[in-house]
Amino acid sequence: MPGELDAADTALMIQVLERLLNDDTFLDDEIKKEIKQYDNDGNLKIDRTEFQTMLNSYLGTISEDESSELFDDIDKDRSGYIEINELKRVLRNQIMLELDRLKLENGM
């Protein structure tokens, strides 16, 4: 079926995801680039207003309540900002979920 990965593609995807998880600097440059795109005050942190703008650009219109709830989930240190390490943690968690899913689906 179109869009499905064959065994070789799946193995390569698993290998790439595992390498990303083992690299302490993984995606740092990409995360900084995304932050800079929405960081109006240049502090390399995302405040609630900037986060709302970011979400709207990726997901379409999202309610302020939904945005606020997600912001609070990501802002673990309760600084009032989402910082690079917090975004990185979210991305790592998503990569681990995808890696687990691929392994489970492929009997690994």
FIGU-787471 format. One record per residue (C-alpha): x, y, z; residue number from 1. Coordinates in steps of 0.05 Angstrom, whole numbers. Example, Ala and Ser with C-alpha at 12.3 -4.5 7.8 and 13.67 -1.06 7.14 Angstrom:
REM FIGU-787471
<rec <246, -90, 156>, 1>
<rec <273, -21, 143>, 2>
This chain:
REM FIGU-787471
<rec <0, 0, 0>, 1>
<rec <23, 71, -13>, 2>
<rec <54, 104, 47>, 3>
<rec <73, 39, 82>, 4>
<rec <146, 25, 98>, 5>
<rec <179, -39, 76>, 6>
<rec <225, -78, 123>, 7>
<rec <288, -42, 100>, 8>
<rec <256, 27, 106>, 9>
<rec <230, 9, 175>, 10>
<rec <299, -15, 198>, 11>
<rec <331, 48, 172>, 12>
<rec <278, 91, 207>, 13>
<rec <290, 55, 273>, 14>
<rec <365, 64, 266>, 15>
<rec <358, 139, 252>, 16>
<rec <310, 149, 311>, 17>
<rec <357, 111, 358>, 18>
<rec <416, 154, 335>, 19>
<rec <376, 217, 348>, 20>
<rec <360, 193, 419>, 21>
<rec <433, 178, 433>, 22>
<rec <457, 246, 409>, 23>
<rec <457, 297, 466>, 24>
<rec <457, 355, 417>, 25>
<rec <403, 326, 373>, 26>
<rec <362, 377, 337>, 27>
<rec <391, 436, 376>, 28>
<rec <401, 478, 314>, 29>
<rec <332, 461, 287>, 30>
<rec <298, 476, 353>, 31>
<rec <335, 543, 359>, 32>
<rec <314, 560, 288>, 33>
<rec <241, 546, 304>, 34>
<rec <245, 586, 369>, 35>
<rec <276, 645, 334>, 36>
<rec <220, 645, 283>, 37>
<rec <168, 659, 338>, 38>
<rec <211, 692, 392>, 39>
<rec <192, 765, 386>, 40>
<rec <237, 790, 442>, 41>
<rec <300, 750, 421>, 42>
<rec <311, 715, 488>, 43>
<rec <310, 645, 457>, 44>
<rec <249, 628, 499>, 45>
<rec <176, 623, 480>, 46>
<rec <125, 659, 523>, 47>
<rec <51, 644, 523>, 48>
<rec <34, 694, 468>, 49>
<rec <90, 670, 423>, 50>
<rec <69, 598, 437>, 51>
<rec <-2, 613, 416>, 52>
<rec <24, 642, 351>, 53>
<rec <69, 581, 340>, 54>
<rec <12, 532, 352>, 55>
<rec <-35, 571, 306>, 56>
<rec <16, 568, 250>, 57>
<rec <25, 493, 257>, 58>
<rec <-45, 470, 276>, 59>
<rec <-91, 525, 253>, 60>
<rec <-133, 562, 303>, 61>
<rec <-128, 533, 372>, 62>
<rec <-165, 559, 433>, 63>
<rec <-129, 599, 486>, 64>
<rec <-149, 547, 538>, 65>
<rec <-119, 490, 497>, 66>
<rec <-56, 531, 484>, 67>
<rec <-50, 548, 557>, 68>
<rec <-58, 476, 579>, 69>
<rec <-6, 452, 530>, 70>
<rec <41, 508, 550>, 71>
<rec <35, 488, 623>, 72>
<rec <49, 415, 605>, 73>
<rec <114, 435, 569>, 74>
<rec <138, 489, 618>, 75>
<rec <160, 440, 671>, 76>
<rec <202, 490, 711>, 77>
<rec <143, 539, 713>, 78>
<rec <187, 596, 689>, 79>
<rec <133, 624, 645>, 80>
<rec <174, 607, 584>, 81>
<rec <185, 546, 541>, 82>
<rec <260, 537, 533>, 83>
<rec <302, 495, 486>, 84>
<rec <311, 438, 536>, 85>
<rec <236, 434, 548>, 86>
<rec <221, 430, 473>, 87>
<rec <276, 379, 466>, 88>
<rec <244, 336, 520>, 89>
<rec <178, 337, 484>, 90>
<rec <211, 318, 418>, 91>
<rec <250, 262, 451>, 92>
<rec <185, 234, 481>, 93>
<rec <151, 236, 413>, 94>
<rec <211, 201, 381>, 95>
<rec <211, 147, 434>, 96>
<rec <136, 136, 424>, 97>
<rec <146, 129, 349>, 98>
<rec <206, 83, 359>, 99>
<rec <166, 39, 406>, 100>
<rec <108, 37, 356>, 101>
<rec <154, 17, 298>, 102>
<rec <187, -37, 339>, 103>
<rec <121, -65, 364>, 104>
<rec <90, -66, 294>, 105>
<rec <151, -102, 268>, 106>
<rec <159, -153, 323>, 107>
<rec <223, -124, 351>, 108>
